[in-house]
Amino acid sequence: MPNDPVANDNDVTLPRGEAMRIFIFKSETRSDLRAFGDDLGGSGLPKQFRPWHAVGAIAPDRDPPHELSREVIEPPSRVTGFNFGA
């Protein structure tokens, strides 16, 4: 059935505790500002600091750079779609 919710596999929400791919962005308007997002397009990033440019990605099975913690980066990204870093 086309409207059967069970047949819909478009849900991209990860189960709690499962690592996500994290995208790293740099603001063009504030060169010192970086942000982490959960999608390559940066759709959840704050508009006042646009344009944003993706400068990297962290695979789900990799640690973030600079001794940053996934436990700090992922929760805000899951809720708002982004997390700031400087």
Protein Blocks (a to p, Z undefined) as FASTA:
>chain_A
ZZlmklpckbfbdcehiacdddddddfklmkbccddfbfklmmpcfklcccddfbdcdfk
bccehhiafklmmmmmmmnopacdZZ
